[in-house]
């Protein structure tokens, strides 16, 4: 959309374009010099699931949609002098494996972050590299990039033999934008080949995968320049070839920059396809024993801890599609329930794609426990929201057990549009939840901010917290702790019965 107050925008200031490569959508955002959002636009992506546990996308589709998206946004902004864009920033879904041959052709569909086929290879990697946790700061998880390459080496040896470069999703787009094979620290940390403390590739972990540094992109910080727009593409898009492309960030680190989570103990929850609790640290603080992620931030000299659940708002989308109702209608029905009805709702396990934090269980499955004739669409819908919220509570719990203190969280992503869900999170987590105006733009805004930083901007002026939309203070609900205890016990019972 274009914000009406910018219809007569004076166009002499610089502008910055943020491109955010999500799982279901690519978003573009144009930001002015003063940090205001000038315009946004998004286009959908498709996902292929050819076998159970598999999740793949087409890199060709990313590029086609990118070109359509950019040209449509250019048409939208019209008189805003599109040509005054100085920098482009990239944000992207993490862990995806884009495999290129010596001619830089993509060899196979991209294996995504929520693909869990490589669980056996995780165990093999941990055995092959005894110091893996100390080097990478993380457990080997099926969603990470390194186990994917071990799977390809084992099951698709012809593809592995042709592979000369492995790029992350946003970094493949960067290659097409600039001709440069470059990544940045926050996204690279999620590949499981980075020495996260040193912010450099680990030769030891690469060797364990039959690889070396020649397979990998060069590394920059997210707020630094990674290259310039290719001349032919600049002409096609109506931009100057002097436009720089910033390092950018993995989706959550970029979202952190977008919401101003750049200082130690700043925290946010992202309710998107996946669910994330993100906390900024001034030092490298791994806690792999609880399946907590420890990655580099997109800004220099900072790291972050993160708990991740694989299916969050995706659970709500799944249920709405299953019963044929729009999300806004279901949320209205759920709000009309009494606390007594909520207390008697089924218990929902949200593990529709396996789970990471705290279980690191690629074979975990979702379930509804305690379903009766008395339960209708709204009660089951409540169970879905509550189950996702309990999954996030698991993440907050293990972060706190690792020594990280969280007293307030910003809420981002599509789920942030629901005040009811925000209040439910505050009540379950017993912390203050804050939503921000434009909070759904997360990664795209962060990417644009990183572009502004790469063009010489001042972090203290650019990486501010967006205007608060609403504050949700926690209430005590007696039935919630009881139901959370049932939720935790139910996972243990189901796992033992496999």
ZABA-938155 format. One record per residue (C-alpha): residue number from 1; residue in three letters; chain; x, y, z. Coordinates in nm, 4 decimals, padded with zeros to 6 digits, m for minus. Example, Ala and Ser with C-alpha at 12.3 -4.5 7.8 and 13.67 -1.06 7.14 Angstrom:
 torti setor lumlum       px       py       pz
     1   ALA      A  01.2300 m00.4500  00.7800
     2   SER      A  01.3670 m00.1060  00.7140
//
This chain:
 torti setor lumlum       px       py       pz
     1   UNK      A  00.0000  00.0000  00.0000
     2   UNK      A  00.0980  00.3668 m00.0336
     3   UNK      A  00.0406  00.5841  00.2705
     4   UNK      A m00.1793  00.8830  00.1778
     5   UNK      A  00.0348  01.1391  00.3593
     6   UNK      A  00.3149  01.0701  00.1079
     7   UNK      A  00.1140  01.1510 m00.2038
     8   UNK      A  00.2969  01.4841 m00.2332
     9   UNK      A  00.6276  01.3591 m00.0942
    10   UNK      A  00.9083  01.5929 m00.1903
    11   UNK      A  01.1319  01.3215 m00.3437
    12   UNK      A  01.4779  01.4756 m00.2950
    13   UNK      A  01.5744  01.2589  00.0013
    14   UNK      A  01.7350  00.9193 m00.0372
    15   UNK      A  01.5291  00.6021 m00.0246
    16   UNK      A  01.6084  00.2420  00.0607
    17   UNK      A  01.4493 m00.0787 m00.0643
    18   UNK      A  01.4060 m00.3803  00.1639
    19   UNK      A  01.3326 m00.7219  00.0134
    20   UNK      A  01.2200 m00.9958  00.2522
    21   UNK      A  01.2183 m01.3552  00.1255
    22   UNK      A  00.9705 m01.5435  00.3410
    23   UNK      A  00.8449 m01.8967  00.2965
    24   UNK      A  00.5002 m01.8061  00.1663
    25   UNK      A  00.5594 m01.4525  00.0371
    26   UNK      A  00.8210 m01.2049 m00.0816
    27   UNK      A  00.7693 m00.8569  00.0623
    28   UNK      A  00.9132 m00.5304 m00.0630
    29   UNK      A  00.9279 m00.2099  00.1412
    30   UNK      A  01.0444  00.1385  00.0462
    31   UNK      A  01.1804  00.3505  00.3320
    32   UNK      A  01.2632  00.7209  00.3310
    33   UNK      A  01.5670  00.8917  00.4820
    34   UNK      A  01.3716  00.9714  00.7980
    35   UNK      A  01.2834  00.6047  00.8490
    36   UNK      A  00.9220  00.6353  00.7422
    37   UNK      A  00.7665  00.3523  00.5426
    38   UNK      A  00.6744  00.4990  00.2045
    39   UNK      A  00.5160  00.1937  00.0428
    40   UNK      A  00.4936 m00.1845  00.0738
    41   UNK      A  00.3950 m00.4664 m00.1577
    42   UNK      A  00.4010 m00.8472 m00.1449
    43   UNK      A  00.3519 m01.1443 m00.3742
    44   UNK      A  00.2942 m01.5106 m00.2789
    45   UNK      A  00.5215 m01.8109 m00.3226
    46   UNK      A  00.4369 m02.1791 m00.3600
    47   UNK      A  00.5832 m02.4678 m00.1603
    48   UNK      A  00.6269 m02.8246 m00.2796
    49   UNK      A  00.6057 m03.1249 m00.0444
    50   UNK      A  00.6784 m03.4217 m00.2747
    51   UNK      A  00.7272 m03.6633  00.0164
    52   UNK      A  00.6540 m03.6673  00.3905
    53   UNK      A  00.9037 m03.4481  00.5824
    54   UNK      A  01.0129 m03.2757  00.2589
    55   UNK      A  00.9671 m02.9028  00.1933
    56   UNK      A  01.1077 m02.7429 m00.1222
    57   UNK      A  01.0813 m02.4320 m00.3381
    58   UNK      A  01.1925 m02.3211 m00.6824
    59   UNK      A  01.4757 m02.0675 m00.6944
    60   UNK      A  01.3516 m01.9697 m01.0427
    61   UNK      A  01.0169 m01.8760 m00.8891
    62   UNK      A  01.1926 m01.6520 m00.6342
    63   UNK      A  01.3608 m01.4593 m00.9140
    64   UNK      A  01.0483 m01.4318 m01.1302
    65   UNK      A  00.8436 m01.3077 m00.8345
    66   UNK      A  01.1215 m01.0661 m00.7347
    67   UNK      A  01.1157 m00.8986 m01.0758
    68   UNK      A  00.7358 m00.8788 m01.0775
    69   UNK      A  00.7330 m00.7426 m00.7232
    70   UNK      A  00.9943 m00.4731 m00.7823
    71   UNK      A  00.8326 m00.3486 m01.1017
    72   UNK      A  00.4880 m00.3431 m00.9394
    73   UNK      A  00.6224 m00.1476 m00.6415
    74   UNK      A  00.7908  00.0962 m00.8818
    75   UNK      A  00.4534  00.1501 m01.0511
    76   UNK      A  00.2906  00.2073 m00.7116
    77   UNK      A  00.5314  00.4748 m00.5917
    78   UNK      A  00.5151  00.6701 m00.9189
    79   UNK      A  00.6173  01.0280 m00.8377
    80   UNK      A  00.8284  00.9294 m00.5388
    81   UNK      A  01.1266  00.9302 m00.7710
    82   UNK      A  01.2050  00.5637 m00.7604
    83   UNK      A  01.5438  00.6354 m00.9116
    84   UNK      A  01.6550  00.7998 m00.5849
    85   UNK      A  01.6932  00.4599 m00.4162
    86   UNK      A  02.0519  00.4433 m00.2881
    87   UNK      A  02.0599  00.1009 m00.1295
    88   UNK      A  01.8896 m00.2386 m00.1221
    89   UNK      A  01.8796 m00.4657  00.1806
    90   UNK      A  01.7937 m00.8351  00.1859
    91   UNK      A  01.6198 m01.0438  00.4497
    92   UNK      A  01.5447 m01.4108  00.4034
    93   UNK      A  01.4231 m01.7415  00.5344
    94   UNK      A  01.7219 m01.9172  00.6877
    95   UNK      A  01.8904 m02.2561  00.6332
    96   UNK      A  01.7722 m02.3227  00.2759
    97   UNK      A  02.0223 m02.4992  00.0475
    98   UNK      A  02.0640 m02.3506 m00.3007
    99   UNK      A  02.3121 m02.5742 m00.4848
   100   UNK      A  02.4996 m02.4317 m00.7854
   101   UNK      A  02.7259 m02.6079 m01.0354
   102   UNK      A  03.0383 m02.4648 m01.1956
   103   UNK      A  02.8222 m02.2673 m01.4413
   104   UNK      A  02.6147 m02.1290 m01.1501
   105   UNK      A  02.3074 m02.3260 m01.2568
   106   UNK      A  02.0723 m02.4357 m00.9765
   107   UNK      A  02.1010 m02.8134 m00.9537
   108   UNK      A  01.7822 m02.9103 m00.7704
   109   UNK      A  01.4810 m02.7618 m00.5894
   110   UNK      A  01.5825 m02.5687 m00.2780
   111   UNK      A  01.5558 m02.7729  00.0439
   112   UNK      A  01.3911 m02.5403  00.2988
   113   UNK      A  01.4306 m02.4681  00.6695
   114   UNK      A  01.1222 m02.6739  00.7638
   115   UNK      A  01.2372 m02.9837  00.5739
   116   UNK      A  01.3213 m03.2585  00.8246
   117   UNK      A  01.4475 m03.5409  00.6004
   118   UNK      A  01.8069 m03.5155  00.7296
   119   UNK      A  01.7610 m03.6204  01.0936
   120   UNK      A  01.9906 m03.9215  01.0526
   121   UNK      A  02.2616 m03.6992  00.9053
   122   UNK      A  02.2431 m03.4752  01.2135
   123   UNK      A  02.3555 m03.7650  01.4322
   124   UNK      A  02.6326 m03.8474  01.1855
   125   UNK      A  02.7600 m03.4884  01.1908
   126   UNK      A  02.7593 m03.4704  01.5702
   127   UNK      A  02.9618 m03.7925  01.5814
   128   UNK      A  03.2037 m03.6724  01.3129
   129   UNK      A  03.2700 m03.3382  01.4870
   130   UNK      A  03.2855 m03.3860  01.8670
   131   UNK      A  03.3374 m03.0110  01.9156
   132   UNK      A  03.0394 m02.9191  01.6970
   133   UNK      A  02.8426 m02.7527  01.9773
   134   UNK      A  03.1388 m02.5425  02.0895
   135   UNK      A  03.2214 m02.4327  01.7344
   136   UNK      A  02.8721 m02.3630  01.6014
   137   UNK      A  02.6913 m02.2863  01.9269
   138   UNK      A  02.4071 m02.5145  01.8228
   139   UNK      A  02.2866 m02.8703  01.8050
   140   UNK      A  02.2770 m03.0307  01.4631
   141   UNK      A  01.9127 m02.9992  01.3575
   142   UNK      A  01.7435 m03.1297  01.0468
   143   UNK      A  01.6441 m02.7799  00.9386
   144   UNK      A  02.0036 m02.6531  00.9223
   145   UNK      A  02.1974 m02.6455  00.5959
   146   UNK      A  02.4921 m02.8737  00.6725
   147   UNK      A  02.2820 m03.1881  00.7374
   148   UNK      A  02.0995 m03.1207  00.4107
   149   UNK      A  02.4281 m03.1433  00.2216
   150   UNK      A  02.5133 m03.4681  00.3978
   151   UNK      A  02.1737 m03.5996  00.2870
   152   UNK      A  02.2402 m03.4911 m00.0725
   153   UNK      A  02.5859 m03.6523 m00.0636
   154   UNK      A  02.4297 m03.9805  00.0522
   155   UNK      A  02.1065 m03.9907 m00.1509
   156   UNK      A  02.1866 m03.7755 m00.4565
   157   UNK      A  02.5600 m03.8319 m00.5119
   158   UNK      A  02.5481 m03.7083 m00.8726
   159   UNK      A  02.4068 m03.3754 m00.7535
   160   UNK      A  02.6631 m03.3476 m00.4751
   161   UNK      A  02.9469 m03.4189 m00.7189
   162   UNK      A  02.8330 m03.1281 m00.9379
   163   UNK      A  02.7883 m02.8861 m00.6463
   164   UNK      A  03.0469 m02.6076 m00.6426
   165   UNK      A  02.8661 m02.3452 m00.4329
   166   UNK      A  02.6052 m02.3561 m00.1555
   167   UNK      A  02.4071 m02.0351 m00.1057
   168   UNK      A  02.1286 m01.9350  00.1291
   169   UNK      A  01.8005 m01.8133 m00.0260
   170   UNK      A  01.8569 m01.4387  00.0046
   171   UNK      A  02.2224 m01.4815 m00.0941
   172   UNK      A  02.1236 m01.6526 m00.4188
   173   UNK      A  01.9107 m01.3460 m00.4938
   174   UNK      A  02.2111 m01.1282 m00.4043
   175   UNK      A  02.4177 m01.3231 m00.6584
   176   UNK      A  02.1602 m01.2456 m00.9266
   177   UNK      A  02.1497 m00.8780 m00.8181
   178   UNK      A  02.5241 m00.8184 m00.7977
   179   UNK      A  02.7104 m01.1129 m00.9474
   180   UNK      A  02.8782 m01.1578 m00.6062
   181   UNK      A  02.8620 m01.4704 m00.3896
   182   UNK      A  02.8371 m01.3122 m00.0457
   183   UNK      A  02.6611 m01.3957  00.2803
   184   UNK      A  02.6490 m01.2236  00.6178
   185   UNK      A  02.6951 m01.3412  00.9728
   186   UNK      A  02.3393 m01.3854  01.1012
   187   UNK      A  02.2222 m01.6094  00.8157
   188   UNK      A  02.5553 m01.7920  00.7791
   189   UNK      A  02.5410 m01.8884  01.1480
   190   UNK      A  02.2329 m02.0987  01.0720
   191   UNK      A  02.4135 m02.3142  00.8153
   192   UNK      A  02.6086 m02.5006  01.0889
   193   UNK      A  02.9386 m02.4355  00.9114
   194   UNK      A  03.0176 m02.1071  01.0893
   195   UNK      A  03.2426 m02.0672  01.3916
   196   UNK      A  02.9886 m01.8373  01.5550
   197   UNK      A  03.2247 m01.6857  01.8132
   198   UNK      A  03.4892 m01.6053  01.5474
   199   UNK      A  03.2327 m01.5049  01.2795
   200   UNK      A  03.4212 m01.7123  01.0220
   201   UNK      A  03.3750 m02.0433  00.8399
   202   UNK      A  03.4902 m02.3543  01.0272
   203   UNK      A  03.7287 m02.5651  00.8198
   204   UNK      A  03.6715 m02.8604  01.0540
   205   UNK      A  03.2922 m02.8735  01.0108
   206   UNK      A  03.3168 m02.8130  00.6355
   207   UNK      A  03.5638 m03.1017  00.6019
   208   UNK      A  03.3264 m03.3326  00.7889
   209   UNK      A  03.0729 m03.2657  00.5115
   210   UNK      A  03.3212 m03.3320  00.2321
   211   UNK      A  03.3551 m02.9600  00.1603
   212   UNK      A  03.5930 m02.6668  00.2010
   213   UNK      A  03.5803 m02.2859  00.1851
   214   UNK      A  03.5613 m02.2883 m00.1946
   215   UNK      A  03.1966 m02.3976 m00.1595
   216   UNK      A  03.1113 m02.0993  00.0577
   217   UNK      A  03.0242 m01.7348  00.0011
   218   UNK      A  03.2438 m01.4498  00.1206
   219   UNK      A  03.1297 m01.3009  00.4522
   220   UNK      A  03.0400 m00.9423  00.5461
   221   UNK      A  02.8484 m00.7865  00.8337
   222   UNK      A  02.4806 m00.7247  00.7653
   223   UNK      A  02.5169 m00.3481  00.7808
   224   UNK      A  02.8110 m00.3398  00.5373
   225   UNK      A  02.8208 m00.3244  00.1566
   226   UNK      A  02.8181 m00.6612 m00.0244
   227   UNK      A  02.8179 m00.5340 m00.3832
   228   UNK      A  02.6456 m00.3053 m00.6345
   229   UNK      A  02.3486 m00.3634 m00.8583
   230   UNK      A  02.4432 m00.5055 m01.1985
   231   UNK      A  02.4163 m00.2459 m01.4758
   232   UNK      A  02.1698 m00.4416 m01.6933
   233   UNK      A  01.9416 m00.5088 m01.3968
   234   UNK      A  01.9634 m00.1479 m01.2793
   235   UNK      A  01.8491 m00.0362 m01.6249
   236   UNK      A  01.5604 m00.2860 m01.6238
   237   UNK      A  01.4475 m00.1750 m01.2783
   238   UNK      A  01.4962  00.1955 m01.3451
   239   UNK      A  01.7728  00.2383 m01.0863
   240   UNK      A  02.1267  00.3687 m01.0842
   241   UNK      A  02.4054  00.1083 m01.1181
   242   UNK      A  02.5593  00.2836 m00.8167
   243   UNK      A  02.2880  00.1377 m00.5923
   244   UNK      A  02.4594 m00.0750 m00.3279
   245   UNK      A  02.3328 m00.4012 m00.1822
   246   UNK      A  02.3820 m00.4392  00.1930
   247   UNK      A  02.4753 m00.7643  00.3646
   248   UNK      A  02.1253 m00.7832  00.5123
   249   UNK      A  02.0203 m01.0514  00.7566
   250   UNK      A  01.8470 m01.3770  00.8225
   251   UNK      A  01.4752 m01.3165  00.8640
   252   UNK      A  01.4759 m01.2976  01.2437
   253   UNK      A  01.7917 m01.0873  01.2759
   254   UNK      A  01.6549 m00.8503  01.0108
   255   UNK      A  01.3233 m00.8345  01.1967
   256   UNK      A  01.5184 m00.7478  01.5107
   257   UNK      A  01.6776 m00.4535  01.3303
   258   UNK      A  01.3326 m00.3532  01.2050
   259   UNK      A  01.1847 m00.3475  01.5553
   260   UNK      A  01.4895 m00.1844  01.7134
   261   UNK      A  01.6046 m00.4975  01.9012
   262   UNK      A  01.9715 m00.4112  01.8714
   263   UNK      A  02.0895 m00.3750  02.2333
   264   UNK      A  02.1520 m00.6440  02.4964
   265   UNK      A  01.8311 m00.7967  02.6424
   266   UNK      A  01.6064 m00.6458  02.3729
   267   UNK      A  01.3582 m00.9198  02.2817
   268   UNK      A  01.0741 m00.9989  02.0457
   269   UNK      A  00.8387 m01.2812  01.9536
   270   UNK      A  00.7676 m01.3503  01.5887
   271   UNK      A  00.4356 m01.5163  01.5076
   272   UNK      A  00.4844 m01.6075  01.1444
   273   UNK      A  00.4867 m01.9426  00.9682
   274   UNK      A  00.7282 m02.0436  01.2439
   275   UNK      A  00.7404 m01.9053  01.5966
   276   UNK      A  01.0495 m01.7382  01.7393
   277   UNK      A  01.1590 m01.5872  02.0695
   278   UNK      A  01.4634 m01.3679  01.9996
   279   UNK      A  01.6904 m01.2039  02.2593
   280   UNK      A  01.9951 m00.9860  02.1855
   281   UNK      A  02.3242 m01.0686  02.3646
   282   UNK      A  02.6420 m00.8624  02.3860
   283   UNK      A  02.8530 m01.1800  02.3922
   284   UNK      A  02.8521 m01.5292  02.2441
   285   UNK      A  02.6291 m01.7298  02.4820
   286   UNK      A  02.5515 m02.0770  02.3454
   287   UNK      A  02.3007 m02.3051  02.5206
   288   UNK      A  02.2709 m02.6068  02.2878
   289   UNK      A  02.1660 m02.8460  02.5656
   290   UNK      A  01.8156 m02.6933  02.5498
   291   UNK      A  01.8033 m02.6682  02.1686
   292   UNK      A  01.8400 m02.2905  02.2029
   293   UNK      A  01.9922 m02.1324  01.8916
   294   UNK      A  02.2916 m01.9025  01.9304
   295   UNK      A  02.3612 m01.6991  01.6159
   296   UNK      A  02.5406 m01.3810  01.5173
   297   UNK      A  02.3267 m01.0687  01.4973
   298   UNK      A  02.3047 m00.8799  01.1681
   299   UNK      A  02.4985 m00.5961  01.3329
   300   UNK      A  02.8683 m00.6162  01.4266
   301   UNK      A  02.9885 m00.7351  01.7681
   302   UNK      A  02.6509 m00.8711  01.8749
   303   UNK      A  02.4961 m01.2147  01.8969
   304   UNK      A  02.1530 m01.3436  01.9856
   305   UNK      A  01.9815 m01.6412  02.1424
   306   UNK      A  01.6668 m01.7745  01.9844
   307   UNK      A  01.4093 m02.0435  02.0524
   308   UNK      A  01.2314 m02.1696  01.7426
   309   UNK      A  00.9116 m02.3670  01.6901
   310   UNK      A  00.8539 m02.4875  01.3360
   311   UNK      A  00.4759 m02.4342  01.3123
   312   UNK      A  00.3197 m02.1256  01.4718
   313   UNK      A  00.0756 m01.9097  01.2732
   314   UNK      A  00.0969 m02.1914  01.0180
   315   UNK      A m00.1103 m02.3989  01.2634
   316   UNK      A m00.3889 m02.1409  01.2571
   317   UNK      A m00.3777 m02.1268  00.8759
   318   UNK      A m00.3895 m02.5076  00.8609
   319   UNK      A m00.6944 m02.5249  01.0892
   320   UNK      A m00.8833 m02.2466  00.9115
   321   UNK      A m00.8275 m02.4162  00.5762
   322   UNK      A m00.9328 m02.7502  00.7241
   323   UNK      A m01.2689 m02.6221  00.8524
   324   UNK      A m01.3263 m02.3613  00.5797
   325   UNK      A m01.3302 m02.0408  00.7826
   326   UNK      A m01.1454 m01.7112  00.7500
   327   UNK      A m00.8978 m01.6374  01.0265
   328   UNK      A m01.0691 m01.3121  01.1251
   329   UNK      A m01.4028 m01.4920  01.1647
   330   UNK      A m01.2529 m01.7704  01.3739
   331   UNK      A m01.0708 m01.5237  01.6001
   332   UNK      A m01.3994 m01.3406  01.6606
   333   UNK      A m01.5649 m01.6705  01.7588
   334   UNK      A m01.2792 m01.7545  01.9941
   335   UNK      A m01.3020 m01.4161  02.1650
   336   UNK      A m01.6695 m01.4834  02.2458
   337   UNK      A m01.5845 m01.7988  02.4401
   338   UNK      A m01.5948 m01.7831  02.8192
   339   UNK      A m01.2919 m01.8737  03.0298
   340   UNK      A m01.4859 m02.1812  03.1423
   341   UNK      A m01.5194 m02.2960  02.7812
   342   UNK      A m01.1493 m02.2288  02.7177
   343   UNK      A m01.0524 m02.4250  03.0278
   344   UNK      A m01.2445 m02.7265  02.8907
   345   UNK      A m01.1052 m02.7052  02.5363
   346   UNK      A m00.8852 m02.9852  02.3947
   347   UNK      A m00.5075 m02.9653  02.4325
   348   UNK      A m00.3290 m02.9075  02.1011
   349   UNK      A  00.0300 m03.0077  02.0246
   350   UNK      A  00.1495 m02.7768  01.7427
   351   UNK      A  00.4201 m03.0051  01.6003
   352   UNK      A  00.2856 m03.0241  01.2449
   353   UNK      A  00.6400 m03.0166  01.1002
   354   UNK      A  00.8355 m03.1700  01.3873
   355   UNK      A  00.9887 m02.9368  01.6442
   356   UNK      A  01.3127 m02.7614  01.7363
   357   UNK      A  01.3188 m02.5842  02.0732
   358   UNK      A  01.3193 m02.7445  02.3238
   359   UNK      A  01.2716 m03.0965  02.1834
   360   UNK      A  01.4914 m03.1094  01.8697
   361   UNK      A  01.2528 m03.3790  01.7444
   362   UNK      A  01.2070 m03.4093  01.3692
   363   UNK      A  00.9472 m03.6842  01.4232
   364   UNK      A  00.7217 m03.4955  01.6659
   365   UNK      A  00.3650 m03.4744  01.5412
   366   UNK      A  00.0635 m03.2596  01.6178
   367   UNK      A m00.2399 m03.3832  01.8067
   368   UNK      A m00.5667 m03.2821  01.9711
   369   UNK      A m00.6119 m03.4426  02.3131
   370   UNK      A m00.9423 m03.4613  02.5008
   371   UNK      A m01.1746 m03.3974  02.2049
   372   UNK      A m01.5492 m03.4502  02.2748
   373   UNK      A m01.8903 m03.3848  02.1177
   374   UNK      A m01.9097 m03.0697  02.3308
   375   UNK      A m01.6273 m02.9047  02.1375
   376   UNK      A m01.7089 m02.6864  01.8410
   377   UNK      A m01.5050 m02.4957  01.5881
   378   UNK      A m01.4268 m02.2114  01.8289
   379   UNK      A m01.3076 m02.4362  02.1139
   380   UNK      A m01.0739 m02.6240  01.8836
   381   UNK      A m00.9567 m02.2925  01.7354
   382   UNK      A m00.8777 m02.1718  02.0865
   383   UNK      A m00.6823 m02.4924  02.1490
   384   UNK      A m00.4708 m02.4188  01.8397
   385   UNK      A m00.3874 m02.0633  01.9545
   386   UNK      A m00.3144 m02.1848  02.3051
   387   UNK      A m00.0987 m02.4765  02.1864
   388   UNK      A  00.1166 m02.2460  01.9755
   389   UNK      A  00.1435 m02.0089  02.2717
   390   UNK      A  00.2465 m02.2975  02.4989
   391   UNK      A  00.5139 m02.3879  02.2433
   392   UNK      A  00.6472 m02.0330  02.2710
   393   UNK      A  00.6299 m02.0635  02.6506
   394   UNK      A  00.8568 m02.3679  02.6213
   395   UNK      A  01.1035 m02.1453  02.4361
   396   UNK      A  01.0891 m01.8671  02.6940
   397   UNK      A  01.1334 m02.1229  02.9728
   398   UNK      A  01.4556 m02.2710  02.8319
   399   UNK      A  01.5926 m01.9249  02.7507
   400   UNK      A  01.5343 m01.8247  03.1120
   401   UNK      A  01.6944 m02.1481  03.2311
   402   UNK      A  02.0036 m02.0568  03.0266
   403   UNK      A  02.0317 m01.7309  03.2228
   404   UNK      A  01.8529 m01.4954  02.9816
   405   UNK      A  01.6010 m01.2658  03.1457
   406   UNK      A  01.2951 m01.1463  02.9531
   407   UNK      A  01.0547 m00.8939  03.1040
   408   UNK      A  00.9038 m00.7469  02.7873
   409   UNK      A  00.8683 m00.8679  02.4277
   410   UNK      A  00.7689 m00.6929  02.1099
   411   UNK      A  00.5311 m00.9021  01.8985
   412   UNK      A  00.5846 m00.9256  01.5228
   413   UNK      A  00.4519 m01.1201  01.2257
   414   UNK      A  00.1049 m01.1989  01.0994
   415   UNK      A m00.0082 m01.3181  01.4418
   416   UNK      A  00.0600 m00.9704  01.5811
   417   UNK      A m00.2538 m00.8489  01.4030
   418   UNK      A m00.4694 m01.0266  01.6634
   419   UNK      A m00.5051 m00.8352  01.9939
   420   UNK      A m00.6650 m01.1446  02.1452
   421   UNK      A m00.3627 m01.3626  02.0659
   422   UNK      A m00.1284 m01.0940  02.1990
   423   UNK      A m00.3177 m01.0866  02.5302
   424   UNK      A m00.3203 m01.4674  02.5472
   425   UNK      A  00.0586 m01.4671  02.5070
   426   UNK      A  00.0970 m01.2081  02.7832
   427   UNK      A m00.1227 m01.4182  03.0141
   428   UNK      A  00.0624 m01.7447  02.9397
   429   UNK      A  00.4160 m01.6030  02.9455
   430   UNK      A  00.3443 m01.3586  03.2302
   431   UNK      A  00.5429 m01.0862  03.0575
   432   UNK      A  00.4407 m00.7608  02.8939
   433   UNK      A  00.3720 m00.7875  02.5197
   434   UNK      A  00.4061 m00.4802  02.2968
   435   UNK      A  00.2855 m00.4434  01.9390
   436   UNK      A  00.4163 m00.1747  01.7051
   437   UNK      A  00.2726  00.0133  01.4129
   438   UNK      A  00.3997 m00.1597  01.0999
   439   UNK      A  00.5067 m00.4640  01.3053
   440   UNK      A  00.4006 m00.6974  01.0261
   441   UNK      A  00.6730 m00.5482  00.8014
   442   UNK      A  00.9502 m00.6875  01.0301
   443   UNK      A  01.2153 m00.8323  00.8022
   444   UNK      A  01.1503 m00.5997  00.5075
   445   UNK      A  01.1851 m00.2912  00.7284
   446   UNK      A  01.4993 m00.4334  00.8874
   447   UNK      A  01.6449 m00.4994  00.5420
   448   UNK      A  01.5772 m00.1397  00.4383
   449   UNK      A  01.7386 m00.0156  00.7616
   450   UNK      A  02.0469 m00.2287  00.6957
   451   UNK      A  02.0666 m00.0750  00.3483
   452   UNK      A  02.0583  00.2713  00.5054
   453   UNK      A  02.3368  00.1714  00.7460
   454   UNK      A  02.5469  00.0374  00.4582
   455   UNK      A  02.5060  00.3757  00.2887
   456   UNK      A  02.6603  00.5465  00.5920
   457   UNK      A  02.3603  00.5939  00.8219
   458   UNK      A  02.3836  00.6306  01.2006
   459   UNK      A  02.2655  00.3204  01.3904
   460   UNK      A  02.1316  00.5221  01.6840
   461   UNK      A  01.9077  00.7210  01.4496
   462   UNK      A  01.8052  00.4388  01.2153
   463   UNK      A  01.7554  00.1408  01.4486
   464   UNK      A  01.4962  00.2970  01.6765
   465   UNK      A  01.1911  00.1163  01.8092
   466   UNK      A  00.8802  00.1814  01.5959
   467   UNK      A  00.5828  00.3611  01.7466
   468   UNK      A  00.3939  00.1470  01.9987
   469   UNK      A  00.0521  00.0336  01.8834
   470   UNK      A m00.0704 m00.1415  02.1989
   471   UNK      A  00.0624 m00.2756  02.5306
   472   UNK      A m00.0705 m00.6016  02.6774
   473   UNK      A m00.0078 m00.6518  03.0484
   474   UNK      A m00.0290 m01.0071  03.1867
   475   UNK      A m00.3379 m01.1253  03.3731
   476   UNK      A m00.3559 m01.4261  03.6004
   477   UNK      A m00.5724 m01.7047  03.4567
   478   UNK      A m00.5856 m01.9984  03.6970
   479   UNK      A m00.6579 m02.2562  03.4265
   480   UNK      A m00.3568 m02.1714  03.2087
   481   UNK      A m00.0734 m02.3121  03.4292
   482   UNK      A m00.2715 m02.6357  03.4705
   483   UNK      A m00.3238 m02.6689  03.0977
   484   UNK      A  00.0427 m02.5875  03.0264
   485   UNK      A  00.1479 m02.8696  03.2599
   486   UNK      A m00.0861 m03.1038  03.0680
   487   UNK      A  00.0634 m02.9806  02.7393
   488   UNK      A  00.4187 m03.0623  02.8515
   489   UNK      A  00.3196 m03.4035  02.9860
   490   UNK      A  00.1305 m03.4923  02.6679
   491   UNK      A  00.4409 m03.4500  02.4499
   492   UNK      A  00.6400 m03.6796  02.6793
   493   UNK      A  00.3665 m03.9452  02.6705
   494   UNK      A  00.3332 m03.9315  02.2926
   495   UNK      A  00.7088 m03.9532  02.2414
   496   UNK      A  00.7347 m04.2573  02.4694
   497   UNK      A  00.4575 m04.4304  02.2724
   498   UNK      A  00.6320 m04.4027  01.9326
//
